[in-house]
Amino acid sequence: MAERPTFSPFWHRVRTMKARLRPHVQITRQFYRGRRWHVVRDPSSNQFYRLNPIAHEFVGLFDGLRTVEEIWKIVLERHGDAAPTQGEAIQLISQLYNSNLLSADVAPETEQLLRRGRERTKAKAAQQAIGIMYFKIRVFNPDRYLAWIEPILRPLLNRWGFLAWLAFVTFCFMQVIPEWEALKNGVDSAMAPANWGWLIVVFIVTKAIHETGHGVICKRFGGQVPEFGFMLLVLFPAPYVDASTAWALPSKWKRMAVGAGGMIFELFVAGIAALVWKSTPDGSLARQVAYNAMFTASVSTVIFNANPLMRFDGYFILSDLLEVPNLMQRSMKMLQYLWKVHVFRLKNETPPTSSRAEAGILIAYGAGAMIYRVFLFVSITLSVMGRLFALGLVLAVWTAGMWFILPVGKFIHWLATGSNIADCRGRVVATSLVSIALGLGLIGLVPFDDHRRATGVIESEQDTGVFFGTAGFVEAAHVRSGDIVRKGDPILTCSNDQIVSKLEQIRAQIHEAQALEQRAMGKAQAAQAQIARERIVALHDQESYYSERLDELVVRAPRDGRLVGKDPADIVGKYVQQGDMACQVVDPADLRITALLDQREAAWPMSLGLDGFTAEARLFSRVQDALPAEVERMEEAGQKNLPHASFSAQGGGQVQTSQSQKDGLIAKNPQFKMYLRLADTASDLSAHRWLGMPGERVSLRFTLPAKPLLEQWLDRLHKMVQGKVNI
């Protein structure tokens, strides 16, 4: 830890000041990681400040009679090196004074109160402008509503109520999990434009219940909820309550309960909606509304509210669970501290924590939050631009300025005016320029492999199915799955007593007709002989038909290849219908991979040519094996007909299909087909590398000529914008 300078050149400004805490200030004791802390709360502004025991003792000596220097000397004598330095004392006094928590013998007091109030208002407005994606609008004070509902729910707001809630949610989950396919298929109808109205209404209602959960539990533990309003979450209205008084609760478990209260209430609603959805008929309005409630109250609350990388419920729960308050701010300060110490080599910097374990948490969380912020900015901006291009463009420019350009401006201002680098400003500026040059050079000049990905499906150029030609019972299996067969080799033998008896009956009728013909000819009855001959011809036709059916009871290989699919031994003894598939016979030399590229990705293979890149394939069932592949050809025109159902979103793929087509094989946007084969030239059937079964999905990775990362990112961003924006 860097050495803390004891004295400050600005001490003369505060040393003679006599201050005291204002009477409305509230102080609560809390424990973090076994250490005692004190939380100072200003009820008028609902702001909180955390003090360690020594800082709390220092502030507690402000009685309006002692000077700041007298108080500092008292604390210094008691605690020695652990006492706050003059600079830390000035910072603490400044924070409390500017927050109207401290009054001092300076005039005019009224004007300063008004000025500080105006400054807080400006700071709040600036914060709202920076967080335009989460803009808040206060509506009313919900205290009366919560004071009415809290006594009703009080018998359930305990550990037994939590266990009952857990049992109910588990029961509801077990009820709907068998309907998993119906749940997945319902996403398309829930997101359809015709359902947007109901979806918005259900979303607002469920989120209002969510916020009521925060407020009720906060009220249950003695907190106050002074504000209810709407947060424009990416310009979409979502209710919120201000339950920040929970930060002053002594128990971390109570604070975590307040943070989780919204999700508890919302998942309870999701459970009720799940039961309604299961019990109502398909296609009814009640079923669709119940699905909307179940979807918004479960998926959205888990993805967004439980996500600790966003300042929602999961963030505050994680902060209390780890006992690391102000996790976001302190993690950013920790990263700044590491950069200043290890890159700028500043000597007198103070880290936000002296605990190694806490420092590790701050570093890990800060890095994850920064990466997620970039991801969130790109994904949300593109989503909005895809629907409202002009609004999305304004949102992107504004957010980029607030989240990225503004911090860069602050950094430049710090380089120019920072007092802590006055003695080494030239070195810090030079280090910054070199770091920026190295970073830009790394991503803008150094080439890296450019990898693109796609999904393909294995298919055969010839029909690979082996079908039963006649219904019957399977008597014997002559080969097993995986065996190599030749054309005409028997695979299965079936029996059908009806065909055998029918064939015997027809043959007996043929003998009878032949005898009648001979008798008629012996008696010179030409007409009767002619009738007998015609009957014999008809019976022979029937005999040929049933003889063919009898031959078809032996299922034979239609081609040379390898037997795949069902193991013939598994169906011995079963009755099969005519036309049922028995198995498949595949020649590896005829297998190919069909991949689909959308309009955004179809440009690079056409511009590079089929020899301008390499490809490798990995079976979804065997991802550990990377098999080299060769591109045979690519269709130059896009088509909406999908070659296989595995490409569709319903079949597990990524291609969005048209809702007007029930078979799910018509894509919304044209797709370009690319045909590939494994790089295998073996001529012997048994020596061919085995790829897989027709219909199996394959992950493809293409390696393009190396390019700098910046060029790759800009190309991907351009394609993402093309895919999201319709202009």
N, C-alpha and C positions, 0 to 999 in steps of 0.2 A: 504493500500500500504506500502511496506517495506521502511524503512528509507534508503536514498541514501547517501553513504559516500562521503563527499565533496572532500577529498584529496586522492591522489594516490601515492604509493611509487615509481612509475615510472615517475613521473612528471619531474624529473631532466633531463630526456632524450630529452624532447621536449620544455622545458620552454624558452630556448634562441633561438629557431629556428625562422627564419623569412621566411614566406611563402606568396605566392600569387596565386590566381586562374589563370589558363592558359587562354589565350585569346580565345581559341576555345570552351570553356565551354558555354553551353546554359542553361538558367534558365527560367522556366515557372511557373506562379502562378496558383494554383488550390485550390478548396475548397472541403473539405470532412467533412460531418456532421456539417456544419456551421463554420468550422475552416479553417483558411488559411494555406496552405502548399506551398512549393516550390519544383519543380521537377528539379533536375540537370541532364543534359544529356551530355554524351561524344559522339559527332558525329563519332569519329574515331572507337570506339568500340561498339557504339549503346547501351551503358549501361545507366541505370537510377538510381538516388538516390533521396530519398524524405527527405526534411528537414522541420522541423517546423519553425515558424517565428523567434524564438530565435536562433536556430541553423543557420538559414539563415543569421541572423544579425552577428553572430559570424564569419561565413565563409566570409561574405562580408567585414569584417574589415581586412582581409589578404591583405595587400598592398605591402609586401616585405620590409617594413620599421619597422613596429612594431614587437615585439617578441610575441610569443604565450602567454606568461605569461601576458604581457601588455594587449593584446586583451581580455584574460579571465577575468582579473580584471575589465576591462571596462564593459563587459557584466554582471559580478557579481554585480557591483554597480548599474546597471540599472534595473536588474530583480531579484536580491536577490535569494530566494530559487528556482525560476523557471529557473535560469541559469543552463547550463550544468555543471556537476561536472568535476573534473579533469580527472577522468576515462572515462567519456562520451566524453570529448573533445579529449582525446588521441585516442579513438576508431573512432571518426569522422575524425580526421586528418589522421589516418592510412588508412581508407577506401578511402578517396579522393586521398591521396598520392599514394597508391598502384594502383589506377585506372588511374593514369596520369592526374588527374584533378587539381592537386596542385603541384606547383614547390617550392623548398626550397633551402636555401643556404647551401646545402650539396654537396659534390663531391665524385666521379665523376658523374655528372648528366646524361651524355649519357649512361654510363654503367648501371646506375640504370634504365633508361628508357628501355633499351634492356632486362635487367633482369626481370623487371615487365612484359614486353611483353611476354617473354618466360613463365613466371609463369601463365599468363592468358591463353596462349595456352595450357599449361599442364592442367590447371583447366578445360578448355573447352573439352579437350580430355577425361579427367576423367569423366566429366559429360556425354559425349556421351557413354562412356563404361558402366556407371551405367544405363543409359536409353537405353540399346541395343534394347528394344522393340520399341523405337521411334528414331532410328538412323537417323541423317540428313546428306544429301550430297548437298552442294551448287553447282549450275550449272551456273547461269549467273545473271547479273543485269537487272531487267525488267523495268528500268526507262523509256527507250525510248518507249517501247510498251505501258506502262500505260499513258505516256504523250501524245501519239497519240489517245488512246481510251477514255480518260477521257473527253475531250471537246465534243466528240460525245454523251456521256451519261449524260453530265452535266445537260441538261434540265429536266432529269428524277430523278436526285439525290436530291430530296427535299421532303417535306411532301406530296405534291400532287402526286408525283411519287410513294411514298409509298402507298398512298390510292389506286391509280390505280393498283399497284401490288397486294394489298390485295384483291381488287375486282376480279382481274383476277384469282388469286389462289383459291378464294372461288368459282368462276364460274366453274373452272376445277374440283374442288372437288365435286361439285354438279352433274357434268356430269358423273363422274365415280362411285359415291356411289351406284347407282342402280345396278352396275355390281360387287357388292361386292363378290359374290360367285366366279365369274370368276377371280377376283383379287386374292383371297385366293388360288384357284386351280393353279394359274400360278406360285406360289412360287416354286413348285416342279420342273417345267420345267426350271425355271430361275437358280436353283441350280444344275441342272443336269450336269454331266461332259461334255457332248457334247456342253453345252452353256458357258463353262468357258472362252473360248477365247473371245467371244463377251462381256461377262460380265466384264472381265478385261479391255478391250479397253474402254467400256462405263464408267467404274468406273474412269479410269485415266482422260478421257475427262471431265466428270462432275466435278471431283475434281479440275481440272485445271480451269474450269469456276468458281468454288467456290473460289479458291484462287485469281482469277482475281477480284472477287467482293470485297474481302478485300483490294486489292491493289488500285482499282479504287476509292473506297470511302475514303481511307486514303489519296490518292493523291488529291481528291476533297477538303479535309479540310486542305490542306497544308502540309501533312506529306510526308515523303520519304520512298520508298520501295527499299532498296538496294540489296535485295537477293531473288532469286527464286531457288528452288531446289526440291529434292525429299526426303521425309521422309520414311524410311523403317518401316512402321507401322506393327509390328509383321512380319518383313521380307517381307512385301508386299509394293511395291512402291506407294506412294501417294504424289502428288505435295504439296508444301507449299510456302508461301511468308513470308518475315520478315516485318511485318507492326507494329513493336513495337514502332515506332516513334509516333503512336497514343497515347501512354501513356502520352506524354507531352501536348496533347490537353487540353485547359482549361476547356471545357465543357464535362461533363460526358456523355451527350446524344450523342455528336459526337463520343466519345470513344466507346459507346455502338453500335452506327451505324456501325463503322468500324468492331467491333466484330461480328455483325449480318450480315454484308454485304455478306459474303460467303453463308450463309444459304438463304438469300434473292435471290441471283442469282441462287442458285441451285434449290430452290423450283420453281422458274420461269421456269427453264428447265424441272422440273418434271411436271409442268402444261402443257407445250407444248407436252411433251411425252405422257401425259394422253390423250390429244385430238387425237394425232396420233394413239395411241393404240386403242381407241374406234372406229376410222373411218377406220381402215385397217382390211382386212379379217383374220379370224382365221387361224393359221398355216403358215402365211407369215413371211418372214424374217423381214420385216419392223415392224410388230406387236411385234415380239419377242425382237428386239432391242429397240423399244419404251418402252416395259415393263421393260427391263433391266435398261434403263435410269430413268424411273419412280420409280423403286424399289430402285436403288442406290441413287438417288437424293432426296428421301423423307424419306424412312425408315432409311437409314444409317445416314443421316444428323441429324435426330431427336434423334436417339439412341446414337450416338457418339458425334457429334459436339455440340448438345444442352445439353449434360450431364455436369453439373457443377462440378462433382466430378473428372473429368479428365481435364487436362490443355489444353482444346480446347476452342472453341468459347464460349460455355455456361459458362465456368469458368470466363472468363474475363468480360462477360456481367453481371454476378452475382456480381462480385467484384465491378464493377462500379455502379451497381444498389444499392447495399448495402453501397457503399462508404467506402469499406474496402479494401484498396490496399494491395498487397502481401498476399492475403487471405490464400493461401496454407502454405507459410513459417511461417507466423505469427500464424496460427492455431496450427502448430506443436510446435512452441515456447511456445504458451499458455499452451498446454498440458504438456510440459516439465516443465514450471514454476509451474503449479499446483502440479505436482509430487514432485518437489524439495521442495516446501514450505510445503505441507501437509503430505508428506511421509518422506522426508529427514529432514524436519524442518529447512531448511536453512533460515537465517534471512535477508540477504542483496541482495536478488534476485529482479530484476526489471521486472515487467510484460510487455508484448509487447503492452499493452494498459491500460489506466486508466479509460476508459469508461465501465460501467457495461453492457450496451447494446451491445457494440462491443465485450466485453469479452464473452458474451453468444453466439454471432454469431461464434466467433472463436472456442469455445469449441464444439458446435454442428457440425460445418463443419469439424473440425479436427477428431472427432470421426467417422463421416460418411465416410470421405476420407480414414481413416485407414482400416475400414471394407471393403470398396469397393476395396481398393488396394489388399487385400488378395483374395477377390472374383475374381478380374480381373486376378491376377497371376495364380490362380488355373484353371479358365475357359480357358484362352488363352493357357496356357501350355498344358492342356489336349487336346485342339482342334488341336494344332500343332502336338503333339505326336500321335494323332490318324491318321494323314496323313503321317508324316515323323518322325518316332520314334526317330532316332538318333539325328536329329536336335532339336526335341522337348526336348529331355533329356538334351542336351547341354544348350539350352535356359533356361530350368528350373533351372539347377544348377547355371548358371551364374546370372540369375535374382534373385534367392534366395540369392545368395551371396551378390549381390549389394544392394538389397532392405531390407534384414533382417540381414544377417551375418555381413555386413559392419557396420551398425548402432550399432550392439551389440559390435563389436570391438571398435568403437569410445566410447561407453559407458564405456567399461572396461578401455580404455586409460584415460578417464576422471576421473574414480575412482582412478586411480593410480597417476595421475599428476595434476588434477584440482586444481588451486590455490584458488578457492573460497570455497573449502572444506578442506583446509590445517589444520584448527583447529578441525575438526570433522570427519576426514577421516575414522577412525575406526567405528564410529557410522553409517556413510553412507554406508560403505561396509557391515557391519552387517545387516543393514536394507535391503539392496539389496539382500543379501543371503537369509534372512528370507522371503522376498517377493517372490523370485523365488521358494523357497521351498514350500511356501503356495500355489502358483499358480500351481506348478507341482503336489502337493499333491491333490489339488482340482480336477484337471482334470485327474490325473493319478491313484488316489486311491479311491476317494469317488464314490460309485456307483449311477448312475441315470438311470431312466427308459429308455429303448432303444425302440424307436418307429420307425416302418417302415410303409410305405404307399403303397397303390395300388389302382387301379380303377377297378370296377366291373360293370357288367350289370345284371339287373334282367331278369330272364327267367323262363319259366314254363316247367316242365317235359312233360306235355301234351299240345296238340294243343289247344290254347285258343281262336282262331278266330271263330266268328259267321258270316256266309256268307249268302247272298241271293241266294236261290236255283232257283228262277225264276225272270225274269225281270218284272217290273211293277211299279205302282205308290204306294207310301207308304200312307196308309189310316189312320192308328192309331198306337199309341205307348202305350203299356200296362205297361211298367216299365220305370224307369229313371236311369241314370248313378249313380252307387253307391248302387243300390238296390241289395238285396240278392235274387237269383232265384234258383228254383229247376229244375231238369232235366225234360224237356217237357213243362215247363211254356211258354206261348206265350210272345214274346217280341215285335214283330211288325206284323201288318196285312197289306198286300198289295193287290192291285187289278190289274187285267189284263183282259180287255174286250175281247181281241182276244182269250185268252184261254177259257173263258166262252162260247163265240160263237162257237168256234171250237168244244168244248165238246158237246154242244147242237146239232151241225151239225152231229157229229159222232153218237150220240145216235139216231137221226132221221134216219140216214143211217142204223143203226142196226135194227130198227123197220121195215124199208123197206126191208132189206135183210131177216128178219124173215118171213115177209109176202110172199115174193117170194119163200122161201123154202117150206112153207105150201102149196102154190098153186102148186108147182112142184110135191110135194108128192101126192096131191089129184089127179093129172092127171097122176100119175105113171111115171113121167119124172125123173128118177133116176139121170141122168147126170146133169140136171139143178139144182136139189136139192143139189147135192154134191158141185157144184160151189157156191151156196148160202151159204152153211154151211162154206166153206173155207173163204168166204168173211166176214161172221159173226165173225169167229175167228180172222181175221186180224183187223176188226173194234173194237173188244173187247180189243185187244192189244193196239190199239191207244187210246181207252177210258181209259185204265189203265194208259198209259203214261201221258195223259193230266190231269187225275184225280190226279196223283202224283204231276204234276206241279201246279195244283190248290191247293192241300194241302200245297205245299211248299210256297205258298203266305203268309202263316202264319209262321213267323220265330220264332222258339222255342229254348229254352236253351238246348245245347247239354249235359250239365252236371250241377251238383250243384256248385254254386259259387257266386261271386259278379260281377255285371255288371260294366265294365270299358270301357274306350275309348269314342267314340262319344255318345252323349246323343241321344237316339232314338227320343225324341220329336223334335230335331232340324232338322230331315230329313223328317218329315211328309209333304206330298204333293209333294215330289221330285220323279223323275223317277230314278230307279236304274236298273243296269244291272245284269244279272246272274253272280255270282262269286264275286260281290263286297262285301267288308267286312262291316258288319253292326255295330259290336261292338266286345267286348271280354268278355268272362266269365271266371273269374280266381278264382281258389280255393287257398286261401292264404297258405294252407298246402302244396300245390304243388310248390309254388314259391321258387326259390333258387337264389343265387347270384353266378355268374361265374366271377372269377377274373383271370387276366393274370399277370404272373411274368416272367420277362426276365431271361436270363441265369445267370445274376449277382445276382439276388435276389432269385433265386430258391433254393440256397444252404441252407439258414438258416431254412426254414420250414422242410426240409428233415433231417437236422442234429438235430433239436430240437424235432421233432415229432409233430404230430398235437395237442397233449395235452400240449406242452411246451410253449405255448403262448396264449394270448387272442386276440379277435378281436371285433371291433365295426364298425357299418356301418352308413353312413349318406347319405340320398338321396340328389342329386344335387338340387332338387326342395324344399328340406326341411332340410337344413344343420343345423338348430338349434337343431334337435333331433338326439341324439346318441343312436343307437339301438344295444344291445349286439348280437353278432353273434357267431355261432359255425361252425368250419370247419369240413365238412363231409369227404372229401377226396381230394387228390391231385394227378394229373397224373404225373408219374415219367418220361415220355418221352415228350420232347418238340415237338410242332407242329407249322407249319406256317399258317395253316388255322385258320382264326379268327372266333369265334362263332357269332360275331355281328359286324355290320359296325360301331357301336359307339366306338369301340376300335381304329379304324384307325385314323390317323391324319386328313384325309379329313372329317371324321365324328365327329370330336371334341375331339378325344382321343389322345394318345401319342405314339401309335405304328406306326412306319414307315412301309409303305407297298411297295410292289414291283410295279414299274412303268409299268411293262409288263402286269400286270393284270388290266383290266379296271374296274372290280367290286370292287377293293380295299379291298379284303378280304384275300389277301395273304401277310403275314408279311415278311419283309426282313430277320429277324432272328427268330429262334424258340422261341415259347412262351409256358410256363408251365401253365396249367389250374388248378385253385383251386376252389372247390365248397363249398359254405357256406350256412347256413340257420340261420334265426333269432332264438334266444333262446326263443322259445314260445311253450308250450306244451298243449295249449288249444285245446280241442276236438270239441267244438261247433263252427260251421262255423262263427257265428256272433261275437264270442269272440276272434277270431284270430286278432293279431296285423296286421294292414294293412301296407304292405311294399311299394307297388307302382305298376306301370304298367310294363309289360314285355318290354324290350328294354330301360328302363330308367337307366341312369348311377348312380353309387353309389361310394362314396369315402370310402375307407376302411383304418382303422388304426389298426396296429398290435402292441401289447405291448409285447416285449421280456423280458427275465430276465434282471434285472438291471446290468449295467456294467459301469465302469469309462468312462468319456467322451473321454479321449485320445484313449482308445481301440475302442470306437464307431467310432471316426473320422478316425482312421487308417483303420478300416474295410471298411468304406464308400469310403475312398480314394483308397483303393485297388480295390474295385468294380468299381469305376469310371475309373480307369486306365484300368481295364479289358474290360470295355465297349468301351473305346476310342482307345485302342491300339491293333493292329493286329500283333502279333509276334508269 
